[in-house]
Amino acid sequence: MAFAIQAGMNSAVLDPNNRERMETIFATYALMGLDKHCQKYSKVYRSGQIGSTRK
């Protein structure tokens, strides 16, 4: 997924409830500099949508 995004993919049909896939997408955008100041990544991480499920 990360390589496809880097190569220019801008849409895909996927399950938004797949945590690992969503983590990859948000991290890729942050690392490529497409997420200004990592604001979207931080927001979804804090909300618990991505990241560890352990408490």
C-alpha positions as CSV (number, residue, x, y, z in Angstrom):
1,M,0.0,0.0,0.0
2,A,2.8,2.4,0.9
3,F,4.6,1.9,-2.4
4,A,1.4,2.3,-4.4
5,I,0.7,5.6,-2.6
6,Q,4.3,6.7,-3.3
7,A,3.9,5.8,-7.0
8,G,0.8,8.0,-7.3
9,M,-2.2,6.0,-6.3
10,N,-4.9,8.3,-5.0
11,S,-7.9,6.0,-4.5
12,A,-8.6,2.4,-3.6
13,V,-11.4,0.2,-2.5
14,L,-10.6,-1.0,1.0
15,D,-12.1,-1.8,4.4
16,P,-11.8,1.3,6.6
17,N,-12.1,-0.9,9.7
18,N,-8.8,-2.6,8.9
19,R,-6.5,-1.0,11.5
20,E,-3.2,-2.1,9.9
21,R,-4.2,-0.8,6.5
22,M,-5.3,2.6,7.8
23,E,-2.1,2.9,9.9
24,T,-0.1,2.3,6.8
25,I,-2.0,5.0,4.8
26,F,-1.8,7.7,7.5
27,A,1.9,6.9,8.2
28,T,2.8,7.1,4.5
29,Y,1.1,10.4,4.0
30,A,2.9,11.8,7.1
31,L,6.3,10.5,6.0
32,M,5.9,11.8,2.5
33,G,5.1,15.3,3.8
34,L,1.6,15.3,2.6
35,D,0.1,15.6,6.1
36,K,1.1,19.1,7.2
37,H,2.7,18.8,10.7
38,C,1.3,15.3,11.0
39,Q,-2.0,16.7,12.1
40,K,-4.2,14.0,10.6
41,Y,-1.9,11.3,11.9
42,S,-1.9,12.7,15.4
43,K,-5.7,13.2,15.4
44,V,-6.5,9.6,14.4
45,Y,-3.8,8.2,16.7
46,R,-5.2,10.1,19.7
47,S,-8.8,9.1,18.9
48,G,-7.7,5.4,18.9
49,Q,-8.5,4.7,15.3
50,I,-4.8,3.6,14.7
51,G,-2.1,2.4,17.0
52,S,-1.9,-0.2,19.7
53,T,-5.1,-1.7,21.0
54,R,-3.5,-2.6,24.3
55,K,-4.3,-0.5,27.4
